[in-house]
Every structure is written in C-alpha cells, then in structure tokens.
C-alpha cells in the first residue's frame, strides 16, 4: 500500500468515525428535549463543544501562521453563522416535531446536496447520472416526509418537522463548502478551521437564545446533563475535527458518502432505543435517499 492509498484510507476512517458519532446526536437530542427547549439544548451542546475546541483555539491563536487573516474574517463569521445557530436551531426544531428515525433518514439527502453544491460553487464536475441520483433522492425525501411513522410514546412524524430538518441541510452544505475553501487556501489547518468556526458560532447562538428565552436552566437530570455533554464533546468537537481533517484529504463529493452513516446510526438507535416504527413509505424513501447518496459519492 503506497503513501497516497494509506492517506486516503486514514481520511475515510476519520470520515466514517465522524458519521457514526454524528448519528448519536439525534438520540441524545431527543432525550435532552424532555427538559430543555430547542435553543437551550443546542446552546448547552455548543458550550460543551467550546470546551473541547479550546485547546485547538489557543494553539491556533498563538501561532502566527494560523491566526485569522483579515481577508478571511467575513468567511469565518459566515461559516459560523450558518454552521452553528442556523443549522442546529432549525434542525432540532424539526427534531422536536418529528421522530428520530425520520429526522435521521432526511439527513441522508445531505451527500447529494453536497455534490450539487460542490458542482455549483466549488466547480467539481458532476455527471448526468449524479443529477439523476439527486432526483431519486428528492423523491425518497418526499416519501419520508409523507409516509406514516410513529415514534417514542406514540409521537407522530410531521411534514413540518421533516421540512425543517431538510432546510437545515442547506446550511450544512454552505458550512462544509466554506470550511473546505478555508482549508484549501493553505492558511488554516483542519484544527484551526474547526476551532475558529465552531467557537465563533457559540456566542452568536448564545445571543439568540438569551434574547428569546433568558438564562439557561441548571436544575437538570443526570440524563440531560449526560446528553448535552455527549452531544457537545463527542457529536460536535470530535466529529468536527475528524470530518474537517478527512475533508482536507478527499473531495467533498467523495467525503459525503460517510455522512450517510449518520442517518443509518440514528435510525437504528431510534428503532432500538426509542421504539420508533417506520412506515413502509419511510423505509422505501430512506433506501432511495441513502442509495442515491452512496451512488453519488462513490461514482468516479
């Protein structure tokens, strides 16, 4: 195995680990939402994540080679805005209105959307058969949104919840492409780009939550504290470092296949732990979404 092959294998392993850990976020989020609002839960998540990013942020700021350049400040702040408050508030507002399995399977659209975004904005070549896969994924998402499904305690999936989760994916694509551009510039390592973007997004999120809901509650159960800490440190800090490092080694349309480990893991956890029951249209739609995304990411 040559050096190039070993490097790609390590990148794929990092991306796969990130996808699996992201998949736990829906389960932990559903548990945390029993005591917290969407805004409070997301803010707690990123406060814990900021603790994880702190060492990388400190090292990046101390190194003159990796400090924020003035010409990059607008890009970093834009990535922070769409990648933290917009993406996560919208996504978990959707989760509060649907089931874990539905939300997870809707995220299966992301690799195809990422391939489309890469073609439009990063000028990656996308062949006709990939656009056909994009259409198939859209049909699958429609099946998921309109298919009957029940979740824990009989919670019903809703079209509004599914559409909110789908909308959050657009913000995710913008975040990924901006961060990739920052890393491709050669001025920022995956650690620096991750620490800057995600840490800067936390005060933006805090301003929104404090303005709308006031101070955070602190009398929470052990399950809620564990859930927000796990979402922050594992499903945010660790995954962001792993994902951005892998993204720096392979094209975005290739990396996208590993995002589909998130809906797979999330759906499995939803069924096994929360007793979600997917209707037949949800299952068919999920297979279409995931199959189309795997095809797009693996097509060379």
Backbone as CSV, one residue per row, in Angstrom:
resi,resn,N_x,N_y,N_z,CA_x,CA_y,CA_z,C_x,C_y,C_z
1,UNK,0.858,-1.201,0.000,0.000,0.000,0.000,0.887,1.241,0.000
2,UNK,0.730,2.116,-1.032,1.573,3.296,-1.111,1.072,4.397,-0.184
3,UNK,1.855,5.475,-0.100,1.537,6.552,0.836,0.199,7.207,0.510
4,UNK,-0.091,7.402,-0.782,-1.349,8.032,-1.180,-2.540,7.181,-0.741
5,UNK,-2.444,5.870,-0.958,-3.531,4.965,-0.575,-3.729,4.958,0.932
6,UNK,-2.611,4.944,1.683,-2.714,4.954,3.147,-3.351,6.250,3.629
7,UNK,-2.998,7.373,2.998,-3.563,8.662,3.394,-5.065,8.700,3.163
8,UNK,-5.509,8.184,2.007,-6.940,8.145,1.722,-7.663,7.206,2.679
9,UNK,-7.027,6.086,3.010,-7.657,5.140,3.938,-7.848,5.777,5.307
10,UNK,-6.843,6.524,5.777,-6.976,7.218,7.067,-8.064,8.284,7.003
11,UNK,-8.126,8.990,5.864,-9.168,10.005,5.708,-10.560,9.376,5.742
12,UNK,-10.737,8.256,5.045,-12.029,7.583,5.043,-12.387,7.060,6.431
13,UNK,-11.379,6.574,7.167,-11.637,6.102,8.530,-12.091,7.248,9.433
14,UNK,-11.459,8.414,9.281,-11.854,9.582,10.074,-13.270,10.020,9.722
15,UNK,-13.591,10.033,8.422,-14.930,10.424,7.987,-15.986,9.430,8.470
16,UNK,-15.651,8.150,8.436,-16.589,7.128,8.909,-16.854,7.276,10.400
17,UNK,-15.795,7.530,11.173,-15.971,7.727,12.615,-16.828,8.953,12.894
18,UNK,-16.614,10.024,12.132,-17.419,11.233,12.304,-18.887,10.943,12.002
19,UNK,-19.155,10.220,10.917,-20.531,9.901,10.567,-21.234,9.093,11.636
20,UNK,-20.525,8.119,12.212,-21.130,7.301,13.267,-21.424,8.129,14.513
21,UNK,-20.493,8.974,14.923,-20.708,9.792,16.122,-21.799,10.828,15.885
22,UNK,-21.878,11.409,14.690,-22.972,12.332,14.378,-24.319,11.635,14.546
23,UNK,-24.378,10.347,14.213,-25.632,9.615,14.290,-26.198,9.514,15.692
24,UNK,-25.352,9.669,16.711,-25.844,9.622,18.092,-26.512,10.926,18.506
25,UNK,-26.300,12.004,17.740,-26.801,13.319,18.136,-28.310,13.392,18.219
26,UNK,-29.023,12.704,17.310,-30.477,12.740,17.344,-31.018,12.063,18.606
27,UNK,-30.422,10.948,18.981,-30.872,10.248,20.191,-30.638,11.095,21.433
28,UNK,-29.418,11.599,21.601,-29.116,12.448,22.760,-29.987,13.708,22.747
29,UNK,-30.200,14.258,21.553,-31.025,15.455,21.454,-32.457,15.202,21.868
30,UNK,-33.000,14.052,21.485,-34.376,13.722,21.855,-34.503,13.597,23.372
31,UNK,-33.512,12.989,24.020,-33.536,12.882,25.479,-33.438,14.264,26.125
32,UNK,-32.546,15.107,25.627,-32.358,16.431,26.226,-33.597,17.303,26.064
33,UNK,-34.330,17.119,24.964,-35.513,17.935,24.712,-36.651,17.653,25.694
34,UNK,-36.520,16.597,26.508,-37.526,16.334,27.531,-37.518,17.415,28.610
35,UNK,-36.365,18.088,28.813,-36.254,19.117,29.850,-35.859,20.484,29.311
36,UNK,-35.382,20.531,28.096,-34.870,21.778,27.541,-35.636,22.148,26.272
37,UNK,-35.692,23.450,25.991,-36.190,23.882,24.688,-35.123,23.594,23.642
38,UNK,-35.496,23.750,22.375,-34.527,23.536,21.297,-33.324,24.461,21.452
39,UNK,-33.576,25.765,21.667,-32.482,26.726,21.800,-31.588,26.424,22.985
40,UNK,-32.174,26.090,24.123,-31.386,25.781,25.313,-30.534,24.540,25.098
41,UNK,-31.115,23.514,24.490,-30.371,22.289,24.255,-29.191,22.513,23.315
42,UNK,-29.423,23.243,22.210,-28.350,23.495,21.252,-27.260,24.358,21.881
43,UNK,-27.643,25.353,22.691,-26.641,26.197,23.329,-25.804,25.398,24.314
44,UNK,-26.420,24.552,25.129,-25.646,23.695,26.026,-24.687,22.812,25.232
45,UNK,-25.160,22.285,24.112,-24.303,21.449,23.271,-23.042,22.200,22.873
46,UNK,-23.193,23.445,22.432,-22.029,24.176,21.932,-21.189,24.784,23.050
47,UNK,-21.765,24.985,24.212,-20.934,25.387,25.348,-19.981,24.257,25.727
48,UNK,-20.486,23.025,25.740,-19.592,21.890,25.996,-18.609,21.709,24.841
49,UNK,-19.086,21.896,23.607,-18.189,21.764,22.458,-17.067,22.793,22.519
50,UNK,-17.370,24.006,22.987,-16.349,25.058,23.079,-15.224,24.653,24.030
51,UNK,-15.571,23.917,25.083,-14.527,23.405,25.981,-13.595,22.465,25.222
52,UNK,-14.175,21.645,24.353,-13.355,20.733,23.563,-12.514,21.439,22.518
53,UNK,-13.040,22.538,21.966,-12.293,23.289,20.954,-11.245,24.221,21.565
54,UNK,-11.329,24.494,22.866,-10.455,25.490,23.500,-8.959,25.230,23.290
55,UNK,-8.451,24.001,23.485,-7.012,23.784,23.251,-6.597,24.090,21.813
56,UNK,-7.392,23.667,20.844,-7.064,23.952,19.446,-7.146,25.428,19.133
57,UNK,-8.115,26.110,19.716,-8.239,27.554,19.517,-7.030,28.283,20.076
58,UNK,-6.600,27.885,21.271,-5.455,28.526,21.923,-4.183,28.346,21.094
59,UNK,-3.947,27.124,20.614,-2.743,26.867,19.809,-2.793,27.632,18.489
60,UNK,-3.959,27.710,17.883,-4.081,28.405,16.596,-3.850,29.897,16.741
61,UNK,-4.361,30.485,17.816,-4.177,31.919,18.031,-2.731,32.267,18.384
62,UNK,-2.042,31.362,19.047,-0.655,31.625,19.433,0.314,31.487,18.267
63,UNK,-0.068,30.738,17.250,0.810,30.509,16.102,0.537,31.570,15.038
64,UNK,1.509,32.427,14.724,1.279,33.479,13.715,0.837,32.929,12.360
65,UNK,1.255,31.718,12.027,0.925,31.145,10.722,-0.548,30.754,10.613
66,UNK,-1.206,30.518,11.753,-2.595,30.049,11.717,-3.572,31.047,12.336
67,UNK,-3.112,32.250,12.643,-4.041,33.260,13.143,-4.988,33.695,12.028
68,UNK,-6.141,34.221,12.413,-7.147,34.633,11.438,-6.633,35.815,10.623
69,UNK,-6.666,35.660,9.285,-6.305,36.767,8.402,-7.507,37.691,8.229
70,UNK,-7.233,38.982,8.112,-8.322,39.948,7.996,-9.216,39.645,6.803
71,UNK,-8.624,39.210,5.697,-9.414,38.958,4.493,-10.308,37.723,4.637
72,UNK,-10.037,36.897,5.639,-10.838,35.687,5.835,-11.904,35.849,6.912
73,UNK,-11.919,36.981,7.596,-12.820,37.138,8.729,-14.287,37.008,8.325
74,UNK,-14.675,37.609,7.194,-16.076,37.541,6.757,-16.481,36.098,6.454
75,UNK,-15.584,35.330,5.810,-15.889,33.932,5.521,-16.050,33.123,6.798
76,UNK,-15.153,33.329,7.760,-15.213,32.584,9.014,-16.494,32.899,9.771
77,UNK,-16.875,34.172,9.818,-18.097,34.555,10.522,-19.339,34.018,9.807
78,UNK,-19.314,34.004,8.472,-20.437,33.443,7.721,-20.577,31.948,7.986
79,UNK,-19.448,31.239,7.955,-19.477,29.807,8.252,-19.971,29.553,9.667
80,UNK,-19.567,30.424,10.604,-20.004,30.276,11.994,-21.508,30.464,12.119
81,UNK,-22.039,31.452,11.413,-23.471,31.750,11.492,-24.315,30.613,10.922
82,UNK,-23.969,30.150,9.707,-24.785,29.104,9.090,-24.503,27.732,9.692
83,UNK,-23.269,27.528,10.192,-22.896,26.215,10.699,-23.330,25.948,12.117
84,UNK,-23.586,26.998,12.906,-23.970,26.784,14.306,-25.418,27.210,14.554
85,UNK,-25.714,28.506,14.738,-27.105,28.824,15.111,-28.138,28.443,14.063
86,UNK,-27.870,28.729,12.781,-28.889,28.451,11.765,-29.067,26.945,11.574
87,UNK,-27.980,26.228,11.315,-28.093,24.798,11.045,-28.731,24.040,12.212
88,UNK,-28.230,24.269,13.414,-28.656,23.424,14.529,-29.992,23.847,15.125
89,UNK,-30.291,25.135,15.172,-31.599,25.545,15.679,-32.710,25.049,14.766
90,UNK,-32.501,25.156,13.455,-33.517,24.692,12.509,-33.625,23.170,12.554
91,UNK,-32.487,22.476,12.602,-32.510,21.015,12.595,-33.224,20.456,13.816
92,UNK,-32.910,20.984,14.996,-33.515,20.432,16.200,-34.930,20.957,16.432
93,UNK,-35.269,22.089,15.825,-36.679,22.491,15.810,-37.479,21.471,15.004
94,UNK,-36.870,20.952,13.945,-37.505,19.884,13.185,-37.582,18.594,13.979
95,UNK,-36.512,18.244,14.702,-36.494,17.028,15.504,-37.589,17.047,16.561
96,UNK,-37.868,18.236,17.128,-38.911,18.345,18.148,-40.296,18.072,17.569
97,UNK,-40.427,18.107,16.230,-41.728,17.941,15.583,-41.833,16.634,14.799
98,UNK,-40.813,15.775,14.884,-40.857,14.532,14.130,-40.169,13.446,14.947
99,UNK,-39.992,12.281,14.356,-39.348,11.176,15.062,-37.851,11.157,14.752
100,UNK,-37.099,10.476,15.627,-35.654,10.354,15.435,-35.340,9.665,14.112
101,UNK,-36.071,8.611,13.801,-35.790,7.865,12.572,-36.054,8.711,11.331
102,UNK,-37.167,9.452,11.317,-37.455,10.319,10.176,-36.375,11.387,10.019
103,UNK,-36.018,12.060,11.123,-35.006,13.110,11.052,-33.688,12.552,10.543
104,UNK,-33.317,11.381,11.036,-32.054,10.776,10.632,-32.047,10.424,9.152
105,UNK,-33.146,9.860,8.670,-33.199,9.482,7.266,-33.257,10.696,6.348
106,UNK,-33.887,11.788,6.794,-33.893,13.008,5.989,-32.477,13.521,5.777
107,UNK,-31.609,13.345,6.777,-30.222,13.789,6.659,-29.499,13.017,5.567
108,UNK,-30.055,11.877,5.156,-29.477,11.132,4.046,-29.456,11.899,2.738
109,UNK,-30.216,13.002,2.657,-30.165,13.858,1.467,-28.863,14.642,1.362
110,UNK,-28.176,14.819,2.486,-27.058,15.757,2.526,-25.941,15.443,1.533
111,UNK,-25.492,14.193,1.385,-24.414,13.955,0.416,-24.763,14.378,-1.005
112,UNK,-26.018,14.161,-1.410,-26.413,14.548,-2.762,-26.460,16.067,-2.876
113,UNK,-26.991,16.737,-1.856,-26.997,18.193,-1.860,-25.574,18.743,-1.857
114,UNK,-24.690,18.061,-1.152,-23.298,18.494,-1.107,-22.645,18.353,-2.475
115,UNK,-22.969,17.269,-3.180,-22.432,17.094,-4.536,-22.929,18.214,-5.450
116,UNK,-24.216,18.571,-5.313,-24.761,19.659,-6.121,-24.089,20.988,-5.776
117,UNK,-23.908,21.248,-4.478,-23.241,22.479,-4.055,-21.799,22.534,-4.519
118,UNK,-21.128,21.395,-4.482,-19.734,21.344,-4.951,-19.645,21.666,-6.436
119,UNK,-20.626,21.187,-7.200,-20.622,21.470,-8.646,-20.889,22.941,-8.927
120,UNK,-21.807,23.529,-8.183,-22.200,24.914,-8.446,-21.181,25.923,-7.936
121,UNK,-20.614,25.660,-6.770,-19.788,26.677,-6.118,-18.303,26.321,-6.055
122,UNK,-17.974,25.031,-5.998,-16.567,24.629,-5.952,-16.090,24.097,-7.297
123,UNK,-16.988,24.106,-8.299,-16.661,23.722,-9.672,-16.157,22.287,-9.791
124,UNK,-16.670,21.392,-8.928,-16.404,19.969,-9.105,-17.307,19.447,-10.215
125,UNK,-16.758,18.593,-11.072,-17.543,18.062,-12.184,-18.508,16.998,-11.673
126,UNK,-19.791,17.162,-11.982,-20.821,16.192,-11.596,-21.504,15.710,-12.874
127,UNK,-21.473,14.409,-13.094,-22.008,13.842,-14.330,-23.529,13.756,-14.290
128,UNK,-24.104,13.492,-15.483,-25.554,13.436,-15.618,-26.157,12.388,-14.696
129,UNK,-25.515,11.223,-14.573,-26.099,10.180,-13.737,-26.138,10.580,-12.261
130,UNK,-25.253,11.514,-11.870,-25.332,12.014,-10.491,-26.550,12.913,-10.306
131,UNK,-26.903,13.688,-11.340,-28.107,14.513,-11.236,-29.360,13.644,-11.207
132,UNK,-29.330,12.507,-11.919,-30.448,11.568,-11.843,-30.577,11.034,-10.417
133,UNK,-29.430,10.764,-9.785,-29.449,10.297,-8.397,-30.002,11.379,-7.474
134,UNK,-29.695,12.653,-7.787,-30.239,13.753,-6.989,-31.769,13.752,-7.051
135,UNK,-32.324,13.525,-8.250,-33.785,13.458,-8.380,-34.346,12.286,-7.576
136,UNK,-33.682,11.131,-7.652,-34.138,9.965,-6.888,-34.118,10.242,-5.391
137,UNK,-33.085,10.956,-4.943,-33.003,11.297,-3.529,-34.137,12.225,-3.111
138,UNK,-34.489,13.174,-3.986,-35.594,14.084,-3.692,-36.911,13.324,-3.589
139,UNK,-37.119,12.356,-4.485,-38.321,11.525,-4.412,-38.336,10.747,-3.100
140,UNK,-37.176,10.214,-2.715,-37.090,9.484,-1.458,-37.414,10.359,-0.266
141,UNK,-36.919,11.602,-0.291,-37.216,12.524,0.800,-38.706,12.814,0.885
142,UNK,-39.373,12.905,-0.294,-40.823,13.128,-0.301,-41.555,11.936,0.308
143,UNK,-41.111,10.709,0.016,-41.717,9.525,0.624,-41.575,9.566,2.146
144,UNK,-40.379,9.963,2.618,-40.157,10.027,4.053,-41.077,11.053,4.694
145,UNK,-41.188,12.220,4.057,-41.981,13.306,4.633,-43.461,12.961,4.714
146,UNK,-43.981,12.263,3.701,-45.415,11.993,3.664,-45.783,10.605,4.182
147,UNK,-44.772,9.750,4.408,-45.056,8.412,4.899,-45.441,8.423,6.364
148,UNK,-46.302,7.521,6.760,-46.733,7.449,8.156,-45.638,6.841,9.006
149,UNK,-45.458,7.413,10.194,-44.465,6.897,11.130,-44.832,7.330,12.527
150,UNK,-44.581,6.465,13.461,-44.766,6.843,14.858,-43.458,6.681,15.586
151,UNK,-43.306,7.454,16.655,-42.069,7.408,17.414,-42.328,7.070,18.854
152,UNK,-41.365,7.418,19.698,-41.469,7.112,21.105,-42.723,7.743,21.696
153,UNK,-43.391,7.002,22.562,-44.617,7.443,23.215,-45.697,7.809,22.203
154,UNK,-45.658,7.193,21.009,-46.683,7.449,20.010,-46.534,8.764,19.284
155,UNK,-45.389,9.462,19.429,-45.188,10.733,18.740,-45.285,10.537,17.237
156,UNK,-46.017,11.409,16.570,-46.182,11.313,15.128,-45.135,12.146,14.396
157,UNK,-44.591,11.582,13.322,-43.755,12.386,12.430,-44.647,13.403,11.722
158,UNK,-44.099,14.571,11.430,-44.887,15.610,10.769,-44.139,16.147,9.565
159,UNK,-44.902,16.625,8.589,-44.299,17.230,7.403,-43.490,18.456,7.783
160,UNK,-44.021,19.270,8.708,-43.305,20.478,9.120,-41.953,20.130,9.725
161,UNK,-41.920,19.114,10.589,-40.657,18.706,11.202,-39.665,18.194,10.182
162,UNK,-40.142,17.347,9.252,-39.253,16.814,8.217,-38.696,17.918,7.328
163,UNK,-39.532,18.914,6.990,-39.074,20.002,6.128,-38.061,20.892,6.843
164,UNK,-38.226,21.096,8.143,-37.244,21.879,8.900,-35.892,21.171,8.895
165,UNK,-35.899,19.859,9.098,-34.637,19.107,9.053,-34.009,19.228,7.665
166,UNK,-34.827,19.121,6.625,-34.299,19.249,5.260,-33.717,20.640,5.017
167,UNK,-34.374,21.679,5.535,-33.881,23.045,5.366,-32.520,23.231,6.033
168,UNK,-32.335,22.590,7.186,-31.052,22.713,7.890,-29.899,22.151,7.071
169,UNK,-30.211,21.244,6.146,-29.159,20.650,5.316,-28.543,21.665,4.370
170,UNK,-29.327,22.648,3.941,-28.786,23.694,3.068,-27.715,24.486,3.811
171,UNK,-27.998,24.795,5.087,-26.994,25.480,5.901,-25.765,24.606,6.088
172,UNK,-25.973,23.305,6.242,-24.836,22.388,6.416,-23.944,22.375,5.186
173,UNK,-24.546,22.375,3.991,-23.764,22.401,2.752,-22.936,23.680,2.669
174,UNK,-23.552,24.816,2.990,-22.815,26.084,2.962,-21.650,26.052,3.938
175,UNK,-21.886,25.546,5.145,-20.820,25.453,6.156,-19.663,24.587,5.652
176,UNK,-19.977,23.413,5.104,-18.935,22.494,4.637,-18.107,23.121,3.527
177,UNK,-18.759,23.747,2.552,-18.032,24.305,1.415,-17.174,25.498,1.819
178,UNK,-17.659,26.322,2.745,-16.855,27.463,3.199,-15.626,26.985,3.962
179,UNK,-15.819,26.019,4.864,-14.682,25.495,5.633,-13.679,24.822,4.702
180,UNK,-14.177,24.090,3.700,-13.264,23.466,2.747,-12.445,24.520,2.008
181,UNK,-13.082,25.630,1.631,-12.357,26.706,0.948,-11.284,27.307,1.855
182,UNK,-11.584,27.467,3.144,-10.600,27.993,4.085,-9.392,27.065,4.189
183,UNK,-9.650,25.755,4.249,-8.544,24.808,4.358,-7.750,24.726,3.058
184,UNK,-8.439,24.819,1.918,-7.740,24.766,0.630,-6.857,25.987,0.406
185,UNK,-7.143,27.083,1.104,-6.316,28.281,0.952,-4.905,28.061,1.464
186,UNK,-4.713,27.021,2.285,-3.397,26.732,2.842,-3.069,27.521,4.091
187,UNK,-3.976,28.415,4.510,-3.703,29.249,5.694,-4.224,28.629,6.984
188,UNK,-5.115,27.632,6.859,-5.737,27.072,8.061,-5.700,25.548,8.006
189,UNK,-5.248,24.959,9.093,-5.286,23.510,9.221,-6.710,23.082,9.579
190,UNK,-7.026,21.783,9.486,-8.348,21.333,9.928,-8.651,21.695,11.377
191,UNK,-7.629,21.643,12.252,-7.831,22.002,13.657,-8.164,23.479,13.789
192,UNK,-7.409,24.338,13.102,-7.637,25.783,13.188,-9.002,26.158,12.617
193,UNK,-9.339,25.631,11.439,-10.618,25.959,10.822,-11.780,25.510,11.701
194,UNK,-11.659,24.312,12.275,-12.720,23.804,13.152,-12.883,24.681,14.376
195,UNK,-11.777,24.992,15.040,-11.831,25.755,16.289,-12.366,27.156,16.060
196,UNK,-11.915,27.819,15.015,-12.362,29.190,14.750,-13.858,29.244,14.434
197,UNK,-14.288,28.409,13.498,-15.670,28.484,13.021,-16.656,28.080,14.111
198,UNK,-16.423,26.963,14.764,-17.394,26.475,15.734,-17.391,27.308,17.016
199,UNK,-16.223,27.791,17.432,-16.183,28.628,18.636,-16.844,29.969,18.390
200,UNK,-16.616,30.573,17.218,-17.230,31.865,16.904,-18.745,31.757,16.802
201,UNK,-19.248,30.585,16.416,-20.686,30.414,16.302,-21.397,30.328,17.642
202,UNK,-20.670,29.961,18.700,-21.304,29.779,20.011,-21.837,31.091,20.592
203,UNK,-21.080,32.202,20.620,-21.678,33.451,21.129,-22.832,33.953,20.273
204,UNK,-22.800,33.717,18.957,-23.945,34.070,18.122,-25.193,33.324,18.592
205,UNK,-25.011,32.038,18.845,-26.107,31.214,19.332,-26.583,31.686,20.702
206,UNK,-25.632,32.026,21.582,-25.977,32.469,22.933,-26.808,33.750,22.900
207,UNK,-26.438,34.695,22.047,-27.194,35.951,21.932,-28.641,35.659,21.549
208,UNK,-28.833,34.778,20.582,-30.177,34.435,20.130,-30.993,33.788,21.250
209,UNK,-30.387,32.816,21.936,-31.123,32.078,22.965,-31.419,32.960,24.176
210,UNK,-30.425,33.732,24.642,-30.650,34.589,25.812,-31.688,35.669,25.507
211,UNK,-31.674,36.212,24.283,-32.637,37.252,23.920,-34.054,36.703,23.879
212,UNK,-34.209,35.469,23.456,-35.546,34.904,23.316,-36.055,34.149,24.526
213,UNK,-35.125,33.569,25.322,-35.559,32.672,26.397,-34.951,32.982,27.754
214,UNK,-34.019,33.895,27.823,-33.413,34.228,29.108,-32.336,33.240,29.507
215,UNK,-32.046,33.197,30.814,-30.953,32.370,31.332,-31.245,30.882,31.156
216,UNK,-30.176,30.099,31.055,-30.317,28.658,30.908,-30.718,28.011,32.237
217,UNK,-31.583,27.004,32.207,-31.890,26.263,33.434,-30.687,25.401,33.833
218,UNK,-30.489,25.229,35.131,-29.356,24.439,35.612,-29.794,23.231,36.436
219,UNK,-31.046,23.192,36.872,-31.549,22.045,37.629,-32.066,21.008,36.636
220,UNK,-31.141,20.178,36.161,-31.443,19.192,35.138,-31.100,17.793,35.637
221,UNK,-31.729,16.804,35.028,-31.451,15.418,35.408,-30.077,14.987,34.911
222,UNK,-29.584,13.887,35.487,-28.287,13.351,35.060,-28.324,12.941,33.592
223,UNK,-29.482,12.417,33.130,-29.593,12.017,31.730,-29.458,13.217,30.799
224,UNK,-30.071,14.341,31.178,-29.989,15.535,30.334,-28.571,16.089,30.293
225,UNK,-27.916,16.174,31.472,-26.534,16.648,31.504,-25.631,15.739,30.669
226,UNK,-25.819,14.435,30.805,-25.011,13.494,30.027,-25.259,13.660,28.536
227,UNK,-26.520,13.876,28.169,-26.875,14.012,26.755,-26.249,15.247,26.128
228,UNK,-26.352,16.409,26.802,-25.795,17.633,26.212,-24.271,17.599,26.200
229,UNK,-23.669,16.957,27.221,-22.206,16.837,27.228,-21.734,15.921,26.106
230,UNK,-22.446,14.810,25.892,-22.070,13.881,24.821,-22.259,14.535,23.457
231,UNK,-23.354,15.280,23.287,-23.554,15.982,22.020,-22.458,17.005,21.778
232,UNK,-22.031,17.693,22.835,-21.016,18.723,22.672,-19.634,18.175,22.400
233,UNK,-19.203,17.233,23.231,-17.823,16.760,23.142,-17.639,15.688,22.081
234,UNK,-18.580,14.746,21.996,-18.431,13.649,21.039,-19.039,13.987,19.678
235,UNK,-20.315,14.407,19.685,-21.026,14.610,18.423,-20.777,15.980,17.808
236,UNK,-19.936,16.810,18.447,-19.604,18.116,17.855,-18.094,18.320,17.766
237,UNK,-17.402,18.355,18.911,-15.960,18.616,18.870,-15.209,17.521,18.124
238,UNK,-15.351,16.282,18.579,-14.603,15.186,17.973,-14.997,15.001,16.514
239,UNK,-16.310,15.042,16.235,-16.743,14.830,14.850,-16.258,15.933,13.920
240,UNK,-16.257,17.184,14.394,-15.814,18.286,13.540,-14.336,18.162,13.202
241,UNK,-13.519,17.816,14.190,-12.099,17.610,13.922,-11.893,16.457,12.926
242,UNK,-12.578,15.329,13.161,-12.428,14.181,12.268,-12.913,14.506,10.857
243,UNK,-14.079,15.148,10.785,-14.661,15.457,9.473,-13.782,16.427,8.692
244,UNK,-13.364,17.516,9.313,-12.582,18.516,8.584,-11.218,17.979,8.179
245,UNK,-10.633,17.107,8.995,-9.373,16.505,8.582,-9.590,15.603,7.373
246,UNK,-10.617,14.775,7.414,-10.902,13.918,6.270,-11.255,14.723,5.033
247,UNK,-12.019,15.822,5.214,-12.419,16.672,4.093,-11.214,17.351,3.452
248,UNK,-10.158,17.563,4.228,-8.957,18.186,3.671,-8.157,17.221,2.802
249,UNK,-8.502,15.915,2.869,-7.743,14.904,2.136,-8.447,14.395,0.882
250,UNK,-9.795,14.502,0.834,-10.547,13.958,-0.302,-11.590,14.976,-0.758
251,UNK,-12.088,14.881,-2.007,-13.109,15.823,-2.485,-14.397,15.738,-1.668
252,UNK,-15.132,16.846,-1.628,-16.362,16.909,-0.833,-17.380,15.874,-1.305
253,UNK,-17.496,15.680,-2.628,-18.479,14.724,-3.137,-18.116,13.290,-2.772
254,UNK,-16.834,13.009,-2.558,-16.412,11.686,-2.107,-16.616,11.536,-0.602
255,UNK,-16.315,12.592,0.149,-16.468,12.543,1.603,-17.927,12.375,2.009
256,UNK,-18.830,12.894,1.156,-20.235,12.921,1.515,-20.845,11.574,1.812
257,UNK,-20.309,10.487,1.235,-20.897,9.173,1.460,-20.907,8.817,2.944
258,UNK,-19.918,9.300,3.677,-19.812,8.925,5.084,-20.812,9.675,5.959
259,UNK,-21.401,10.755,5.428,-22.473,11.422,6.156,-23.650,10.476,6.321
260,UNK,-23.788,9.536,5.384,-24.919,8.624,5.454,-24.823,7.629,6.592
261,UNK,-23.674,7.558,7.246,-23.619,6.771,8.464,-24.432,7.436,9.575
262,UNK,-24.595,8.769,9.490,-25.398,9.472,10.496,-26.860,9.030,10.467
263,UNK,-27.559,9.092,9.305,-28.942,8.630,9.334,-29.081,7.147,9.621
264,UNK,-28.120,6.334,9.166,-28.202,4.904,9.430,-28.102,4.635,10.933
265,UNK,-27.080,5.195,11.570,-26.915,5.012,13.014,-28.087,5.631,13.771
266,UNK,-28.496,6.836,13.358,-29.612,7.497,14.029,-30.903,6.712,13.922
267,UNK,-31.185,6.180,12.732,-32.405,5.404,12.543,-32.369,4.113,13.359
268,UNK,-31.217,3.458,13.382,-31.087,2.227,14.161,-31.309,2.510,15.646
269,UNK,-30.688,3.581,16.144,-30.881,3.936,17.550,-32.335,4.311,17.832
270,UNK,-32.964,5.009,16.886,-34.363,5.382,17.069,-35.264,4.171,17.194
271,UNK,-35.015,3.155,16.376,-35.837,1.941,16.412,-35.522,1.103,17.647
272,UNK,-34.230,0.914,17.948,-33.839,0.022,19.038,-34.050,0.621,20.423
273,UNK,-33.759,1.926,20.571,-33.794,2.543,21.899,-35.121,3.249,22.165
274,UNK,-35.622,4.007,21.176,-36.827,4.795,21.381,-38.074,4.137,20.802
275,UNK,-37.895,2.958,20.202,-39.023,2.182,19.675,-39.776,2.922,18.571
276,UNK,-39.048,3.689,17.755,-39.651,4.258,16.556,-40.140,3.120,15.653
277,UNK,-41.209,3.375,14.933,-41.729,2.411,13.960,-41.829,3.121,12.614
278,UNK,-41.031,2.697,11.662,-41.061,3.312,10.340,-42.162,2.693,9.493
279,UNK,-42.955,3.540,8.850,-43.947,3.053,7.908,-43.276,2.603,6.628
280,UNK,-44.002,1.903,5.747,-43.397,1.378,4.510,-42.851,2.469,3.594
281,UNK,-43.563,3.630,3.513,-43.056,4.704,2.674,-41.769,5.290,3.251
282,UNK,-41.686,5.349,4.582,-40.466,5.838,5.211,-39.277,4.946,4.913
283,UNK,-39.521,3.626,4.942,-38.436,2.678,4.649,-37.999,2.790,3.192
284,UNK,-38.979,2.818,2.274,-38.648,2.946,0.846,-37.917,4.265,0.585
285,UNK,-38.436,5.360,1.176,-37.794,6.659,0.996,-36.387,6.675,1.540
286,UNK,-36.188,6.068,2.703,-34.847,6.014,3.279,-33.879,5.258,2.387
287,UNK,-34.340,4.138,1.812,-33.476,3.372,0.909,-33.131,4.176,-0.338
288,UNK,-34.105,4.919,-0.875,-33.838,5.759,-2.043,-32.816,6.844,-1.728
289,UNK,-33.014,7.523,-0.586,-32.108,8.609,-0.194,-30.696,8.089,-0.004
290,UNK,-30.564,7.033,0.789,-29.231,6.513,1.107,-28.592,5.881,-0.129
291,UNK,-29.375,5.155,-0.929,-28.831,4.546,-2.135,-28.338,5.596,-3.122
292,UNK,-29.118,6.667,-3.309,-28.708,7.725,-4.226,-27.450,8.422,-3.734
293,UNK,-27.374,8.654,-2.421,-26.212,9.333,-1.871,-24.949,8.482,-1.996
294,UNK,-25.078,7.178,-1.742,-23.929,6.284,-1.888,-23.457,6.254,-3.342
295,UNK,-24.403,6.237,-4.283,-24.038,6.225,-5.696,-23.280,7.493,-6.073
296,UNK,-23.796,8.655,-5.633,-23.164,9.923,-5.982,-21.757,9.997,-5.433
297,UNK,-21.583,9.611,-4.176,-20.283,9.743,-3.535,-19.262,8.737,-4.050
298,UNK,-19.732,7.569,-4.513,-18.800,6.541,-4.965,-18.556,6.591,-6.472
299,UNK,-19.385,7.313,-7.199,-19.237,7.395,-8.650,-17.989,8.205,-8.988
300,UNK,-17.117,7.664,-9.744,-15.860,8.330,-10.087,-15.708,8.477,-11.584
